[in-house]
Amino acid sequence: IVPLLMNGATIGMKLLKIRLVDRDTDTFSHRGIVRMFVAIYSVEVILTILAIANRVELNFDSPFYKLQIFVTLATFILTVGIMLVLVIHVLLVLFSKGKRAFFFDMVGNVEATRK
């Protein structure tokens, strides 16, 4: 939210003279920043929804107990899968020497610049 209010930069980015700009026009884009933050927080929202769904406690006698086991197992597999994808993605970006961008930068079509 801070980059929306401060022309594409957080307080730390301002100190380092870095800001987020649109890749095509090289200017600040509200739309790009919003899309980037939606991409960042969508992962957190999905994991939070899965955690909430997993908190339901049922007795062994409940007709929904088998469903709860399936939901718990699916939640675990999906969480591990998302984390593995994110870790692999971060490693690819870090070791690509600037040739790749993070997924949220690509979704928002933004890049960090020192202009």
Secondary structure, DSSP 4 states (H G I P E B T S, - for coil): -HHHHTTS--HHHHHTT-EEEETTT-S--HHHHHHHHHHHHHHHHHHHHHHHHTT----TT-TTHHHHHHHHHHHHHHHHHHHHHHHHHHHHHHHTTTSS--HHHHHHTEEEE--
